[in-house]
Amino acid sequence: MSAAGHDPFQALADPRRRQILEVLAAGPSDVGELARRCALTRPLTAHHLGVMQRAGLVRVRLRCASVRPEQLEALRRYFDDALTAAAIASPNA
């Protein structure tokens, strides 16, 4: 699901990374502004963005971060498939 074997699910296990993703879902953000909006230090924000970037969830260029919609779409498809399989296996649930 991601390049170089980095797991997007592990990347999103941290609530701060989910918060960062939610902020970036509204649009690209300067890393300093993202840190301010998430009440994190800039170094901590950079660390979390690095984890998310290695998992293929975000793109960081020239101190501006944005989501990678194709990776989020892959996650959505994963959950759609899993929920469909569960519904077929348990039609009365």
C-alpha positions in Angstrom: 0.0 0.0 0.0 3.0 2.3 0.4 6.5 2.8 -0.9 9.5 1.2 0.8 7.3 -1.0 3.0 6.3 1.8 5.5 2.9 1.0 6.9 0.3 3.8 6.7 -1.7 2.2 9.4 1.2 2.4 11.9 1.8 6.0 10.8 -1.8 6.8 11.6 -1.8 5.0 15.0 -0.5 8.1 16.6 -3.3 10.6 17.4 -1.1 13.6 16.6 -0.5 12.2 13.1 -4.2 11.8 12.6 -4.7 15.4 13.7 -2.1 16.5 11.2 -3.8 14.6 8.5 -7.1 16.1 9.4 -5.6 19.6 9.1 -3.9 18.8 5.8 -7.1 17.3 4.4 -8.5 20.9 4.3 -5.5 22.0 2.2 -1.7 22.3 2.1 0.0 24.0 5.0 3.3 25.6 5.9 5.0 23.4 8.5 5.2 26.3 11.0 1.5 27.0 10.6 0.7 23.3 10.9 2.7 23.1 14.1 0.8 26.1 15.5 -2.6 24.7 14.5 -1.8 21.3 16.0 -0.2 22.8 19.2 3.1 21.0 18.5 6.7 22.2 18.3 8.1 22.6 14.8 10.7 19.8 15.4 7.9 17.4 16.6 5.8 18.4 13.6 8.7 17.7 11.3 9.2 14.3 12.9 5.6 13.3 12.4 5.5 14.6 8.9 8.6 12.5 8.2 6.9 9.3 9.4 3.8 10.2 7.4 5.9 11.0 4.3 7.8 7.6 4.5 4.3 5.9 4.7 3.3 7.7 1.6 0.5 9.7 3.3 1.9 13.2 2.8 4.2 15.2 0.5 6.5 17.8 2.0 8.2 20.3 -0.3 9.9 23.6 0.6 8.4 23.4 4.1 4.9 23.0 2.7 3.0 19.8 3.5 0.1 18.3 1.7 -1.8 15.0 1.6 -1.3 12.5 -1.1 -4.8 11.7 -2.2 -3.9 8.5 -4.0 -2.7 7.0 -0.8 -5.8 8.0 1.1 -7.8 6.5 -1.8 -5.9 3.2 -1.3 -6.8 3.2 2.4 -10.4 3.9 1.6 -10.5 1.0 -0.9 -8.9 -1.3 1.7 -11.7 -0.5 4.2 -14.4 -0.7 1.6 -13.1 -4.2 0.6 -12.9 -5.3 4.2 -16.4 -4.0 5.1 -17.8 -5.6 2.0 -16.2 -9.0 2.8 -17.5 -8.7 6.4 -21.1 -7.9 5.2 -21.0 -10.9 2.8 -19.7 -13.2 5.5 -22.3 -12.0 8.0 -25.4 -11.0 6.1 -27.6 -10.9 9.2 -25.3 -8.8 11.3 
